Amino acid sequence: MVFNILINALSEHRSLALTDERARAVCVQVGRVVNGWRAHFAAQGVSGRDLAQLADEIDRPFLRRQR
């Protein structure tokens, strides 16, 4: 789903008041933020068990390739 949102942001960047360059930069930024999800969640006190469950979804190969 995130990938589809990013594709839309790139293809419809003008409707979002973004230049093509800015839309691409935002996509890169989103990827970086998502890549740091585990450290952020751990810093907020999310348990190791919950992190493992989340990782099964957030870090599955299909989604990691999109980052």
C-alpha angles and dihedrals in degrees: 000000000000089000091055090050091052092047089052091048090054096044095042099034093132092058087054090051090246130130116232089252093052093046090054091048091051090051090053090048092051090051091052093049092049091048088058096051096110096054091045094050092045090052088054091056101258108161123248090244092054091045089054091051092048091048089058087065107026097043100039112133096253092058096039091057089057092060 
